Amino acid sequence: MSKLPLVRGVLKYIKENNILFCMPGHKGGKGFMRTAMGREIYENLINSDITEVEGLDNLHNAEGIIKEAQECLSQFYGSKKSYFLVNGSTSGNLTMIFSSFNEGDKIIVERNCHKSIFNGIILRKLKPIYIKNKINEKYDAPLSIDEEHFLRVLEQNSDAKGIVVTYPNYYGVCPDLSFIIKEAKKRNMRVLVDSAHGAHFGVCEGLPKNAVELGADMVVMSSHKTLPSFTQTAYLHVGEGVDIDKVEFYLSMFLSTSPSYMFMCSMDYARFYLQEYGKEDYKRFLEIADVYRHKINKIKGFHVLGIEDINKEDIDLSRYVINLERGYSASIFSNYLRANKIQAEMNDNQNVVLIFSPFDKEEDLKRLYEVIRECPLESLKKEYYNILNYNIPQSKLAPFEVVNKNFKEINLGKSEGKICGEAIVPYPPGVPLVMMGEIIDKKNIDMIKYYLKNGTDVIGVKKINGEWKIRVIDE
């Protein structure tokens, strides 16, 4: 008898985790149960797994129902044109980059961009100039870009062709996108926005504005993160002044030639839900979330971030960022939640992030509050260590120039002055200390050693025969 390890593993996980404060946004199908149309989709899910037969349409040459659905999507978000992405936000990010820039172009990009952005930079052979992310010392997290550094980068790189920013980041914090777009337009730079976590933005007061409305040239949104849509689904929105033919050329390259009608139906439904019910549902849910945010904030050791906790940025209040007092571990707290059948989205050293949607019920938040209230705080004790602010190292080679070089593994302590061959990223905070093509300096080495000493996972560093090794270019 076959073991079916994947099937059995998923079923076991579902049974053991009752409340999922994480993706996807339909929350185990609840989002489809919200409406009569959603229930009909749910009941006919397997039957809707069909191909491009007569009477339907073709995503790569949409002339019928797919074209009509994408036009509804465009009208709702206010874009020039919008598209369904069946390969997730990754395909949209690659399309934005390839249709906006040519090989060799210089672009400005947020330091902690998504991996797909960085991969697109390599594939398109671009020269990235990075914007520094500020480490918020109070909450030990990279909550936004450093605006002063951003302006210096713009002044020093006026020949850059565009800017790629994340809006919002994993913590739900949004940079001042209006300011970024304004400064970019002064310099004739294109603004591309990875808004994977912002598909619900702008639907009601209390949420940040959506990036399309703010005037970005191109925006990618992961519908599955916060809306009733299946995992791997996303939207691409195109603004005025963008070459649509070029966008569609690259979309045809990065999208599957066998697009799932189940995926596309869920994306059409997610837009329909947001348009017809989103304003009312999100307004109600934000009120509930605010009540329990204040209740949790009265519990010793815990604080849910609100608009009053950040500077000029905005924050998505439909998620919780629960910050723990110094000396207590968010990682241990996340395990405690899981043991109490509550699954968080992610955690760093001091914060646990929970992603909600309107399909999370008041009793779910009440259960969260009770579990936190009953948490034995002393069981979360752990020696505190500081998340370090960083400086961006000097760049020697563009990332694409590094890919075909010869590499060698050398002792971390002997790497000063070498060219980094693989990004070195401590998690937390998830912001790269050194990127491919940058020169490793003594401060970088000291910071890496600090994180390793304190038990932080550092991507790009391996322990071989008892020594910490990193990959550098073999010169």
Secondary structure by P-SEA (a helix, b strand, c coil): cccaaaaaaaaaaaaacccccccccccccccccccaaaaaaaaaccccccccccccccccccccaaaaaaaaaaaaacccbbbbbcccaaaaaaaaaaacccccbbbbbbccccaaaaaaaaaabbbbbbbbbbccccccccccccaaaaaaaaaacccccbbbbbcccccccccaaaaaaaaaaaabbbbbbccccccccccccccccccccccccbbbbccccccccccccbbbbbcccccaaaaaaaaaaaccccccaaaaaaaaaaaaaaaccaaaaaaaaaaaaaaaaaaaaacccbbbbcccccccccccccccbbbbcccccaaaaaaaaaaaccccccccccbbbbbbcccccaaaaaaaaaaaaaccccccccbbbbbbbbbbccccccccccccbbbbbccccccccccccbbbbbcccccccccccccccaaaaaaaaaaaaaccccccccccccbbbbbcccc
